[in-house]
Amino acid sequence: MKNNNQSTQNPYSPKVEDILAAKLTLNNIVETTPITKNRNLSAKYQANIFLKREDLQTVRSYKIRGAYNKIKSLSDEQIKAGIVCASAGNHAQGVAYSCQMLGIDGIIYMPSTTPKQKVNQVKMFGQDKVKVVLIGDTYDDSYNAAMDECTKTGKTFIHPFDDPKIIEGQGTVGLEILEQTKEKIDYIFVPIGGGGLVAGLGSYIKHMSPDTKIIGVEPAGAPAMFESLKTGEVIELKEIDKFVDGAAVQKVGSYTFAICQKIIDDMILVPEGKICTKILELYNFDAIVVEPAGALSVAALEFYADKIKGKNVVCILSGSNNDITRMEDIKERSLLYEGLKHYFIVRFPQRAGALKDFVDQVLGPGDDITHFEYRKKTSREKGPALVGIELHKKEDFNGLTERMKANGFVVEYLNDNPDLFQYLI
C-alpha cells in the first residue's frame, strides 16, 4: 500500500522525541491501558493475538491522548481566548475532559443527530467549562459552525486528527505497545478514521521496530484513506455510510495522509455487517464492550488469517462509547451479513389457513418469524405481508425458498433490493 509518489505538501513526520515528550505531558492524565493476550482469537487464528485496550482509557477512547496533548501546548493568549472543536463523539469527550482538567473554556459543536448518551457524556466530562452546541445533521455542519466561531472570536480550533500535537499524542499508544510486550510484534491492526491514531502510532513503531507491519482498517462504507492512498492524493468521498461513526469520515487529513503514505503496509476494508458480528462476539465471548470503530481491528483479522498464523499480532480496541439503544440495529446488521436474516414480501394465497400452512410447511425446524406486518391498512388479509425470517444456519436459505415455491407462495426477496429494503425495513 506504500506509495513511492509521496506527497510533499506536508513534510511533517513525528519524531521519537516528540512522542516521548507527549508521553510526559500525558503521564498524570491518561491510563497506560493494558495489552492482553486473547485466548479465543489466538486459538481461532493460530497466532498470538494481543488486544491493546484503549476501550478502558479515560473517556473510554484513545482520543484523550491527542486532545490533551494539543490543548496543553497552547499559549497563554490562546488559553485565555478559549477553544472550539467539532465532533460527534470521542474527540468531543477528550476535549471536554481536557478543558475541565486545565480550567479552559470550550465550545463543542456536535451534529443534532448525535445520540443523547454521547452528548450527556461530553457535558459530564466538561462540567462547567464546556458549552455544547447541537447544530446540523452531519459532522461537516458542525465543523463549519465551529470554524465560523473561531473566525468571529479568535478562539483556537482543536482538530480531531489533522494536527501535529494530536498525532504525537495518539503516537503514545505505539510507545506503550513496545514497552508492554516482550515479543517481537509482527503485525499491528489499527482502525482508521481521519488517520491521527495510525499516523502517530505507526511513526513510532516504524522508528523502533521497522519490520513490524502496520495494517490500516477502515469500514467498507467509508474508505477515505484507502481511496486516497490508492490515488496518491487526498480525496473527499461524496457519500459515506456513517454507521461506524468513530471511523466514518469523508476526507482524511493532509498531515495524516502524508505520514500514512510512508508507514502503512496494507489497508483492509471491513463490511459494516461483519463489524457488528465482531461487536457481538467480543461481548458474548470476552465480556468486552466496544463501539463499532473499536471492533474494526479484530474484524480485519479474518482477511489476514493465512498471513498471521504463528505470528505476534496486536489489535487496537480504540473505544467503547457504544449507546445501548444501538444494539438491536447491531444485531440486525450482523444477522443480515451472516446470511441468517431474510426479508420477503409474501403474497399469501386467498384461502383459509394459508398463514398456518406457511408456518407448518415452509418454515424449517430451526427457522423463526421475527417480523410480520401486513402492508395494507384495510382488507389486510388480502394484501401482501412483510415477513422477516431468521434461520438457524445460512445454508437453510435455499430450502426455505424452495418450500415457498412448492407451496404456492408468491414472494419478493428484499435483501438484494437495497432501495426497497431501506424503505420498508
DRENDO-1510 file (C-alpha; in Angstrom, 1 decimal, always signed):
<recs>
REC; n; res; u; v; w
REC; 1; MET; +0.0; +0.0; +0.0 .
REC; 2; LYS; +3.0; +2.3; +0.4 .
REC; 3; ASN; +3.2; +4.8; -2.4 .
REC; 4; ASN; +6.5; +5.9; -3.8 .
REC; 5; ASN; +4.9; +9.1; -5.2 .
REC; 6; GLN; +4.7; +10.5; -1.7 .
REC; 7; SER; +3.1; +13.9; -1.1 .
REC; 8; THR; +5.4; +16.8; -0.2 .
REC; 9; GLN; +2.6; +19.2; +0.7 .
REC; 10; ASN; +3.0; +18.4; +4.4 .
REC; 11; PRO; +6.5; +17.0; +5.0 .
REC; 12; TYR; +6.0; +16.9; +8.8 .
REC; 13; SER; +6.5; +13.5; +10.4 .
REC; 14; PRO; +6.5; +13.0; +14.2 .
REC; 15; LYS; +9.9; +12.1; +15.7 .
REC; 16; VAL; +10.5; +9.7; +18.5 .
REC; 17; GLU; +11.4; +12.5; +20.9 .
REC; 18; ASP; +8.1; +14.3; +20.0 .
REC; 19; ILE; +6.1; +11.2; +21.1 .
REC; 20; LEU; +8.3; +10.8; +24.2 .
REC; 21; ALA; +7.5; +14.4; +25.1 .
REC; 22; ALA; +3.8; +13.8; +24.6 .
REC; 23; LYS; +4.0; +10.8; +26.9 .
REC; 24; LEU; +5.5; +13.0; +29.6 .
REC; 25; THR; +2.7; +15.5; +29.1 .
REC; 26; LEU; +0.1; +12.8; +29.4 .
REC; 27; ASN; +1.6; +10.8; +32.3 .
REC; 28; ASN; -0.8; +12.0; +35.0 .
REC; 29; ILE; -3.8; +12.3; +32.7 .
REC; 30; VAL; -4.2; +9.1; +30.7 .
REC; 31; GLU; -4.2; +5.5; +31.7 .
REC; 32; THR; -1.5; +3.2; +30.4 .
REC; 33; THR; -4.1; +0.8; +29.1 .
REC; 34; PRO; -3.4; -2.9; +29.4 .
REC; 35; ILE; -2.4; -5.1; +26.5 .
REC; 36; THR; -3.7; -8.6; +26.9 .
REC; 37; LYS; -3.5; -11.9; +25.0 .
REC; 38; ASN; -6.9; -13.0; +23.9 .
REC; 39; ARG; -7.3; -16.8; +24.1 .
REC; 40; ASN; -10.3; -17.1; +21.8 .
REC; 41; LEU; -8.8; -15.1; +19.0 .
REC; 42; SER; -5.4; -16.7; +19.4 .
REC; 43; ALA; -6.9; -20.2; +19.2 .
REC; 44; LYS; -9.1; -19.3; +16.2 .
REC; 45; TYR; -6.2; -17.8; +14.1 .
REC; 46; GLN; -3.4; -20.0; +15.5 .
REC; 47; ALA; -1.5; -16.9; +16.4 .
REC; 48; ASN; -0.7; -14.8; +19.5 .
REC; 49; ILE; -3.4; -12.1; +19.3 .
REC; 50; PHE; -3.0; -9.2; +21.8 .
REC; 51; LEU; -5.6; -6.5; +22.4 .
REC; 52; LYS; -4.5; -3.0; +23.2 .
REC; 53; ARG; -7.4; -1.9; +25.4 .
REC; 54; GLU; -8.0; +1.7; +24.6 .
REC; 55; ASP; -11.6; +1.0; +25.3 .
REC; 56; LEU; -10.6; +1.1; +29.0 .
REC; 57; GLN; -8.9; +4.6; +28.6 .
REC; 58; THR; -10.0; +7.7; +30.4 .
REC; 59; VAL; -13.2; +8.9; +28.5 .
REC; 60; ARG; -13.2; +5.3; +27.1 .
REC; 61; SER; -11.2; +6.0; +23.9 .
REC; 62; TYR; -7.7; +7.0; +22.8 .
REC; 63; LYS; -8.8; +10.4; +21.8 .
REC; 64; ILE; -7.9; +12.0; +25.1 .
REC; 65; ARG; -4.3; +11.5; +24.3 .
REC; 66; GLY; -4.3; +13.8; +21.3 .
REC; 67; ALA; -6.8; +16.3; +22.7 .
REC; 68; TYR; -5.0; +16.9; +25.9 .
REC; 69; ASN; -1.5; +17.0; +24.3 .
REC; 70; LYS; -2.7; +19.7; +21.9 .
REC; 71; ILE; -4.6; +21.8; +24.4 .
REC; 72; LYS; -1.7; +21.6; +26.9 .
REC; 73; SER; +0.6; +23.1; +24.2 .
REC; 74; LEU; -1.5; +26.3; +23.7 .
REC; 75; SER; -0.1; +29.7; +24.6 .
REC; 76; ASP; -1.5; +31.8; +27.5 .
REC; 77; GLU; -3.2; +34.0; +24.9 .
REC; 78; GLN; -4.9; +31.1; +23.2 .
REC; 79; ILE; -6.0; +29.6; +26.6 .
REC; 80; LYS; -7.5; +33.0; +27.6 .
REC; 81; ALA; -9.5; +33.2; +24.3 .
REC; 82; GLY; -10.8; +29.7; +24.7 .
REC; 83; ILE; -11.1; +26.7; +22.4 .
REC; 84; VAL; -13.6; +25.2; +20.0 .
REC; 85; CYS; -14.0; +21.7; +18.5 .
REC; 86; ALA; -16.4; +19.8; +16.3 .
REC; 87; SER; -17.1; +16.1; +16.9 .
REC; 88; ALA; -19.8; +13.5; +17.1 .
REC; 89; GLY; -18.3; +11.7; +20.0 .
REC; 90; ASN; -15.0; +10.6; +21.3 .
REC; 91; HIS; -12.9; +13.6; +20.3 .
REC; 92; ALA; -15.6; +15.8; +22.0 .
REC; 93; GLN; -15.3; +13.9; +25.2 .
REC; 94; GLY; -11.5; +14.1; +25.1 .
REC; 95; VAL; -11.6; +17.9; +24.6 .
REC; 96; ALA; -14.3; +18.3; +27.3 .
REC; 97; TYR; -12.3; +16.4; +29.8 .
REC; 98; SER; -9.1; +18.4; +28.9 .
REC; 99; CYS; -11.0; +21.6; +29.3 .
REC; 100; GLN; -12.2; +20.6; +32.8 .
REC; 101; MET; -8.7; +19.4; +33.9 .
REC; 102; LEU; -6.9; +22.5; +32.6 .
REC; 103; GLY; -9.6; +25.1; +33.5 .
REC; 104; ILE; -10.1; +26.2; +29.9 .
REC; 105; ASP; -13.4; +27.4; +28.5 .
REC; 106; GLY; -14.5; +25.4; +25.4 .
REC; 107; ILE; -17.4; +25.2; +22.9 .
REC; 108; ILE; -18.1; +21.9; +21.4 .
REC; 109; TYR; -20.2; +21.7; +18.2 .
REC; 110; MET; -22.0; +18.3; +17.7 .
REC; 111; PRO; -24.5; +17.3; +15.0 .
REC; 112; SER; -28.1; +17.4; +16.1 .
REC; 113; THR; -28.3; +13.6; +15.3 .
REC; 114; THR; -25.7; +12.7; +18.0 .
REC; 115; PRO; -27.1; +10.2; +20.4 .
REC; 116; LYS; -28.1; +11.6; +23.8 .
REC; 117; GLN; -25.7; +9.3; +25.5 .
REC; 118; LYS; -22.7; +10.9; +23.8 .
REC; 119; VAL; -24.0; +14.4; +24.4 .
REC; 120; ASN; -24.5; +13.7; +28.1 .
REC; 121; GLN; -21.0; +12.2; +28.4 .
REC; 122; VAL; -19.5; +15.3; +26.9 .
REC; 123; LYS; -21.4; +17.5; +29.4 .
REC; 124; MET; -20.4; +15.3; +32.2 .
REC; 125; PHE; -16.7; +15.3; +31.4 .
REC; 126; GLY; -16.6; +19.1; +30.7 .
REC; 127; GLN; -18.8; +20.1; +33.6 .
REC; 128; ASP; -19.0; +23.9; +33.8 .
REC; 129; LYS; -16.1; +24.5; +31.5 .
REC; 130; VAL; -17.8; +23.4; +28.3 .
REC; 131; LYS; -20.8; +24.6; +26.3 .
REC; 132; VAL; -22.3; +22.0; +23.9 .
REC; 133; VAL; -24.0; +23.3; +20.7 .
REC; 134; LEU; -26.1; +20.9; +18.6 .
REC; 135; ILE; -26.3; +22.0; +15.0 .
REC; 136; GLY; -26.9; +20.5; +11.6 .
REC; 137; ASP; -27.2; +16.9; +10.6 .
REC; 138; THR; -23.6; +16.0; +9.8 .
REC; 139; TYR; -20.1; +16.5; +11.1 .
REC; 140; ASP; -19.5; +18.9; +8.3 .
REC; 141; ASP; -22.3; +21.1; +9.5 .
REC; 142; SER; -20.8; +21.2; +13.0 .
REC; 143; TYR; -17.3; +21.8; +11.6 .
REC; 144; ASN; -18.5; +24.8; +9.6 .
REC; 145; ALA; -20.2; +26.3; +12.6 .
REC; 146; ALA; -17.1; +25.7; +14.7 .
REC; 147; MET; -14.9; +27.4; +12.1 .
REC; 148; ASP; -17.3; +30.4; +12.0 .
REC; 149; GLU; -17.0; +30.7; +15.8 .
REC; 150; CYS; -13.2; +30.7; +15.5 .
REC; 151; THR; -13.3; +33.4; +12.8 .
REC; 152; LYS; -15.6; +35.6; +14.8 .
REC; 153; THR; -14.0; +35.2; +18.3 .
REC; 154; GLY; -10.3; +34.3; +17.7 .
REC; 155; LYS; -10.8; +31.0; +19.6 .
REC; 156; THR; -8.5; +28.1; +18.8 .
REC; 157; PHE; -9.9; +25.1; +16.9 .
REC; 158; ILE; -8.8; +21.7; +18.2 .
REC; 159; HIS; -8.8; +19.4; +15.1 .
REC; 160; PRO; -9.9; +15.8; +15.8 .
REC; 161; PHE; -6.9; +14.3; +13.8 .
REC; 162; ASP; -5.0; +16.6; +11.4 .
REC; 163; ASP; -2.6; +18.4; +13.8 .
REC; 164; PRO; +0.9; +17.5; +14.8 .
REC; 165; LYS; +0.2; +17.7; +18.5 .
REC; 166; ILE; -2.8; +15.5; +18.1 .
REC; 167; ILE; -0.8; +12.9; +16.1 .
REC; 168; GLU; +2.0; +12.9; +18.6 .
REC; 169; GLY; -0.4; +12.4; +21.5 .
REC; 170; GLN; -2.0; +9.4; +19.7 .
REC; 171; GLY; +1.5; +8.1; +19.0 .
REC; 172; THR; +1.9; +7.3; +22.7 .
REC; 173; VAL; -0.3; +4.2; +22.0 .
REC; 174; GLY; +2.6; +2.8; +19.9 .
REC; 175; LEU; +5.1; +3.7; +22.6 .
REC; 176; GLU; +3.1; +1.8; +25.2 .
REC; 177; ILE; +2.7; -1.3; +23.0 .
REC; 178; LEU; +6.5; -1.7; +22.7 .
REC; 179; GLU; +7.0; -1.0; +26.4 .
REC; 180; GLN; +4.4; -3.6; +27.3 .
REC; 181; THR; +5.4; -6.5; +25.0 .
REC; 182; LYS; +8.5; -8.7; +25.3 .
REC; 183; GLU; +7.8; -10.4; +22.0 .
REC; 184; LYS; +8.6; -9.0; +18.6 .
REC; 185; ILE; +5.4; -7.7; +17.1 .
REC; 186; ASP; +4.8; -8.9; +13.5 .
REC; 187; TYR; +1.5; -7.1; +12.8 .
REC; 188; ILE; -0.5; -4.2; +14.3 .
REC; 189; PHE; -4.0; -3.7; +13.1 .
REC; 190; VAL; -5.1; -0.1; +13.5 .
REC; 191; PRO; -8.6; +1.4; +12.9 .
REC; 192; ILE; -8.6; +4.5; +10.7 .
REC; 193; GLY; -11.0; +7.4; +10.6 .
REC; 194; GLY; -9.1; +10.7; +9.9 .
REC; 195; GLY; -5.8; +8.9; +10.4 .
REC; 196; GLY; -4.4; +10.5; +13.6 .
REC; 197; LEU; -4.0; +7.3; +15.5 .
REC; 198; VAL; -2.3; +5.3; +12.8 .
REC; 199; ALA; -0.1; +8.3; +11.8 .
REC; 200; GLY; +1.2; +8.7; +15.3 .
REC; 201; LEU; +1.4; +5.1; +16.4 .
REC; 202; GLY; +2.8; +4.0; +13.0 .
REC; 203; SER; +5.5; +6.6; +13.0 .
REC; 204; TYR; +6.8; +5.5; +16.4 .
REC; 205; ILE; +6.6; +1.8; +15.6 .
REC; 206; LYS; +8.4; +2.2; +12.3 .
REC; 207; HIS; +11.2; +4.1; +14.1 .
REC; 208; MET; +11.6; +1.5; +16.8 .
REC; 209; SER; +10.5; -1.8; +15.1 .
REC; 210; PRO; +10.8; -1.2; +11.4 .
REC; 211; ASP; +9.9; -4.9; +10.5 .
REC; 212; THR; +6.5; -4.6; +12.2 .
REC; 213; LYS; +3.7; -4.4; +9.6 .
REC; 214; ILE; +1.2; -1.6; +10.1 .
REC; 215; ILE; -2.2; -2.7; +8.7 .
REC; 216; GLY; -4.8; +0.1; +8.5 .
REC; 217; VAL; -8.5; -0.9; +8.8 .
REC; 218; GLU; -11.5; +1.2; +7.6 .
REC; 219; PRO; -15.2; +0.4; +7.3 .
REC; 220; ALA; -16.2; -0.5; +3.7 .
REC; 221; GLY; -18.7; +2.2; +3.6 .
REC; 222; ALA; -16.2; +5.0; +4.4 .
REC; 223; PRO; -12.9; +4.1; +2.7 .
REC; 224; ALA; -11.4; +7.7; +2.7 .
REC; 225; MET; -7.8; +6.7; +3.5 .
REC; 226; PHE; -7.9; +3.6; +1.2 .
REC; 227; GLU; -9.1; +5.6; -1.8 .
REC; 228; SER; -6.6; +8.4; -1.1 .
REC; 229; LEU; -3.7; +6.1; -0.8 .
REC; 230; LYS; -4.8; +4.3; -4.0 .
REC; 231; THR; -4.9; +7.6; -6.0 .
REC; 232; GLY; -1.9; +9.2; -4.3 .
REC; 233; GLU; -3.7; +12.3; -3.1 .
REC; 234; VAL; -6.3; +13.2; -0.5 .
REC; 235; ILE; -9.8; +12.8; -2.0 .
REC; 236; GLU; -13.1; +13.6; -0.5 .
REC; 237; LEU; -15.8; +10.9; -0.7 .
REC; 238; LYS; -19.2; +12.2; -1.8 .
REC; 239; GLU; -21.2; +9.8; +0.3 .
REC; 240; ILE; -20.3; +7.5; +3.2 .
REC; 241; ASP; -22.1; +5.0; +5.5 .
REC; 242; LYS; -22.0; +6.8; +8.9 .
REC; 243; PHE; -22.8; +3.6; +10.9 .
REC; 244; VAL; -19.2; +3.3; +12.1 .
REC; 245; ASP; -19.3; +6.8; +13.4 .
REC; 246; GLY; -15.9; +6.8; +15.1 .
REC; 247; ALA; -14.2; +6.0; +11.8 .
REC; 248; ALA; -16.5; +7.4; +9.1 .
REC; 249; VAL; -15.0; +10.5; +7.6 .
REC; 250; GLN; -15.4; +11.8; +4.1 .
REC; 251; LYS; -11.9; +13.3; +3.9 .
REC; 252; VAL; -8.7; +12.3; +5.8 .
REC; 253; GLY; -6.2; +14.9; +7.0 .
REC; 254; SER; -3.3; +16.2; +4.8 .
REC; 255; TYR; -0.8; +15.7; +7.6 .
REC; 256; THR; -2.1; +12.2; +8.4 .
REC; 257; PHE; -2.2; +11.2; +4.7 .
REC; 258; ALA; +1.4; +12.2; +4.0 .
REC; 259; ILE; +2.5; +10.1; +7.0 .
REC; 260; CYS; +0.3; +7.2; +6.1 .
REC; 261; GLN; +1.9; +7.0; +2.7 .
REC; 262; LYS; +5.2; +6.2; +4.4 .
REC; 263; ILE; +4.1; +3.9; +7.2 .
REC; 264; ILE; +1.1; +1.9; +6.2 .
REC; 265; ASP; +1.9; -1.5; +4.8 .
REC; 266; ASP; -1.6; -2.5; +3.8 .
REC; 267; MET; -5.2; -1.5; +4.0 .
REC; 268; ILE; -8.3; -3.6; +4.8 .
REC; 269; LEU; -11.9; -2.6; +4.2 .
REC; 270; VAL; -14.4; -4.4; +6.5 .
REC; 271; PRO; -18.1; -4.6; +5.8 .
REC; 272; GLU; -20.3; -2.9; +8.4 .
REC; 273; GLY; -22.2; -6.1; +9.0 .
REC; 274; LYS; -19.0; -8.0; +9.8 .
REC; 275; ILE; -18.1; -5.3; +12.3 .
REC; 276; CYS; -21.4; -5.8; +14.0 .
REC; 277; THR; -20.7; -9.6; +14.2 .
REC; 278; LYS; -17.4; -8.9; +16.0 .
REC; 279; ILE; -19.0; -6.4; +18.4 .
REC; 280; LEU; -21.4; -9.2; +19.5 .
REC; 281; GLU; -18.7; -11.8; +19.6 .
REC; 282; LEU; -16.4; -9.7; +21.8 .
REC; 283; TYR; -19.3; -9.1; +24.2 .
REC; 284; ASN; -20.5; -12.7; +24.3 .
REC; 285; PHE; -17.2; -14.5; +24.4 .
REC; 286; ASP; -15.0; -12.0; +26.2 .
REC; 287; ALA; -17.3; -9.6; +28.0 .
REC; 288; ILE; -15.7; -6.7; +26.1 .
REC; 289; VAL; -17.9; -3.8; +25.1 .
REC; 290; VAL; -16.7; -1.8; +22.1 .
REC; 291; GLU; -18.2; +0.7; +19.7 .
REC; 292; PRO; -18.3; -0.1; +16.0 .
REC; 293; ALA; -14.9; +1.6; +15.4 .
REC; 294; GLY; -13.5; -0.3; +18.3 .
REC; 295; ALA; -14.2; -3.6; +16.7 .
REC; 296; LEU; -12.6; -2.7; +13.3 .
REC; 297; SER; -9.1; -4.2; +14.0 .
REC; 298; VAL; -10.5; -7.5; +15.3 .
REC; 299; ALA; -12.9; -7.8; +12.4 .
REC; 300; ALA; -10.0; -7.4; +10.0 .
REC; 301; LEU; -8.1; -10.5; +11.3 .
REC; 302; GLU; -10.1; -12.9; +9.1 .
REC; 303; PHE; -8.8; -11.2; +6.0 .
REC; 304; TYR; -5.3; -11.9; +7.1 .
REC; 305; ALA; -5.9; -15.4; +8.6 .
REC; 306; ASP; -3.3; -17.2; +6.5 .
REC; 307; LYS; -0.6; -14.5; +6.9 .
REC; 308; ILE; -0.8; -14.2; +10.7 .
REC; 309; LYS; -0.5; -17.9; +11.6 .
REC; 310; GLY; +2.2; -18.3; +14.2 .
REC; 311; LYS; +2.7; -14.5; +14.4 .
REC; 312; ASN; +2.5; -12.0; +17.2 .
REC; 313; VAL; -0.4; -9.6; +16.4 .
REC; 314; VAL; -1.7; -6.5; +18.2 .
REC; 315; CYS; -5.2; -5.2; +17.6 .
REC; 316; ILE; -6.2; -1.7; +18.8 .
REC; 317; LEU; -9.6; -1.6; +20.5 .
REC; 318; SER; -10.0; +2.1; +20.0 .
REC; 319; GLY; -13.1; +2.9; +22.1 .
REC; 320; SER; -16.1; +1.7; +24.0 .
REC; 321; ASN; -18.6; +4.6; +23.7 .
REC; 322; ASN; -21.5; +2.5; +22.4 .
REC; 323; ASP; -25.1; +3.5; +23.0 .
REC; 324; ILE; -27.1; +0.6; +24.3 .
REC; 325; THR; -30.0; +1.6; +22.1 .
REC; 326; ARG; -27.9; +0.7; +19.1 .
REC; 327; MET; -27.7; -3.0; +20.0 .
REC; 328; GLU; -30.8; -4.1; +18.1 .
REC; 329; ASP; -29.5; -2.4; +15.0 .
REC; 330; ILE; -26.1; -4.0; +15.5 .
REC; 331; LYS; -27.7; -7.4; +15.9 .
REC; 332; GLU; -29.8; -6.9; +12.8 .
REC; 333; ARG; -26.9; -5.9; +10.7 .
REC; 334; SER; -24.9; -8.8; +11.9 .
REC; 335; LEU; -27.7; -11.3; +11.1 .
REC; 336; LEU; -28.1; -9.9; +7.6 .
REC; 337; TYR; -24.4; -10.0; +6.9 .
REC; 338; GLU; -24.1; -13.6; +8.1 .
REC; 339; GLY; -27.0; -14.7; +5.9 .
REC; 340; LEU; -29.2; -15.6; +8.9 .
REC; 341; LYS; -31.9; -12.9; +8.5 .
REC; 342; HIS; -34.0; -12.6; +5.4 .
REC; 343; TYR; -37.0; -10.4; +4.4 .
REC; 344; PHE; -39.7; -11.1; +1.9 .
REC; 345; ILE; -42.9; -9.6; +0.6 .
REC; 346; VAL; -45.2; -12.6; +0.7 .
REC; 347; ARG; -48.5; -12.7; -1.2 .
REC; 348; PHE; -50.5; -15.3; +0.6 .
REC; 349; PRO; -52.9; -17.5; -1.4 .
REC; 350; GLN; -56.5; -16.3; -0.9 .
REC; 351; ARG; -57.7; -19.3; +1.1 .
REC; 352; ALA; -58.3; -20.1; +4.7 .
REC; 353; GLY; -55.4; -21.5; +6.6 .
REC; 354; ALA; -52.7; -20.0; +4.3 .
REC; 355; LEU; -50.8; -18.5; +7.1 .
REC; 356; LYS; -50.9; -21.7; +9.1 .
REC; 357; ASP; -49.6; -23.6; +6.1 .
REC; 358; PHE; -46.8; -21.1; +5.7 .
REC; 359; VAL; -45.7; -21.8; +9.3 .
REC; 360; ASP; -46.2; -25.6; +9.2 .
REC; 361; GLN; -44.9; -26.3; +5.7 .
REC; 362; VAL; -42.5; -23.6; +4.7 .
REC; 363; LEU; -40.5; -22.8; +7.9 .
REC; 364; GLY; -37.8; -25.2; +8.8 .
REC; 365; PRO; -37.3; -26.7; +12.4 .
REC; 366; GLY; -34.8; -24.0; +13.3 .
REC; 367; ASP; -36.4; -21.1; +11.5 .
REC; 368; ASP; -38.3; -18.3; +13.3 .
REC; 369; ILE; -40.5; -15.5; +12.1 .
REC; 370; THR; -39.1; -12.3; +13.7 .
REC; 371; HIS; -41.2; -9.7; +11.7 .
REC; 372; PHE; -44.7; -9.9; +10.3 .
REC; 373; GLU; -46.5; -6.9; +9.0 .
REC; 374; TYR; -49.4; -6.6; +6.6 .
REC; 375; ARG; -48.7; -3.8; +4.0 .
REC; 376; LYS; -52.3; -2.6; +3.6 .
REC; 377; LYS; -54.3; -0.7; +6.2 .
REC; 378; THR; -57.7; -2.2; +5.0 .
REC; 379; SER; -58.5; -5.7; +3.9 .
REC; 380; ARG; -55.1; -6.6; +5.3 .
REC; 381; GLU; -55.5; -10.4; +4.9 .
REC; 382; LYS; -55.9; -9.9; +1.1 .
REC; 383; GLY; -52.8; -7.9; +0.7 .
REC; 384; PRO; -49.1; -8.7; +0.8 .
REC; 385; ALA; -47.2; -9.1; +4.1 .
REC; 386; LEU; -43.7; -8.1; +5.0 .
REC; 387; VAL; -42.1; -11.2; +6.6 .
REC; 388; GLY; -38.7; -11.4; +8.3 .
REC; 389; ILE; -37.3; -14.9; +8.9 .
REC; 390; GLU; -34.3; -15.8; +11.0 .
REC; 391; LEU; -32.6; -19.0; +10.0 .
REC; 392; HIS; -30.7; -21.5; +12.2 .
REC; 393; LYS; -28.0; -21.8; +9.6 .
REC; 394; LYS; -27.4; -19.8; +6.5 .
REC; 395; GLU; -27.3; -23.0; +4.4 .
REC; 396; ASP; -31.0; -23.4; +5.1 .
REC; 397; PHE; -31.9; -20.4; +2.8 .
REC; 398; ASN; -32.3; -22.4; -0.4 .
REC; 399; GLY; -34.5; -25.0; +1.2 .
REC; 400; LEU; -36.7; -22.2; +2.6 .
REC; 401; THR; -37.2; -20.5; -0.8 .
REC; 402; GLU; -37.9; -23.9; -2.5 .
REC; 403; ARG; -40.6; -24.7; +0.0 .
REC; 404; MET; -42.2; -21.3; -0.6 .
REC; 405; LYS; -42.4; -22.0; -4.3 .
REC; 406; ALA; -43.6; -25.6; -3.8 .
REC; 407; ASN; -46.5; -24.5; -1.6 .
REC; 408; GLY; -47.7; -21.8; -3.9 .
REC; 409; PHE; -46.4; -18.7; -2.1 .
REC; 410; VAL; -45.5; -15.8; -4.3 .
REC; 411; VAL; -42.6; -13.9; -2.7 .
REC; 412; GLU; -40.3; -11.0; -3.5 .
REC; 413; TYR; -36.9; -11.2; -1.8 .
REC; 414; LEU; -35.9; -7.9; -0.3 .
REC; 415; ASN; -32.3; -8.4; +0.9 .
REC; 416; ASP; -31.0; -8.0; -2.6 .
REC; 417; ASN; -33.1; -4.9; -3.3 .
REC; 418; PRO; -31.4; -2.2; -1.3 .
REC; 419; ASP; -33.7; +0.7; -2.3 .
REC; 420; LEU; -36.9; -1.2; -1.4 .
REC; 421; PHE; -35.2; -2.8; +1.6 .
REC; 422; GLN; -34.2; +0.5; +3.2 .
REC; 423; TYR; -37.7; +1.9; +2.5 .
REC; 424; LEU; -39.6; -1.0; +4.2 .
REC; 425; ILE; -37.3; -2.2; +6.9 .
</recs>
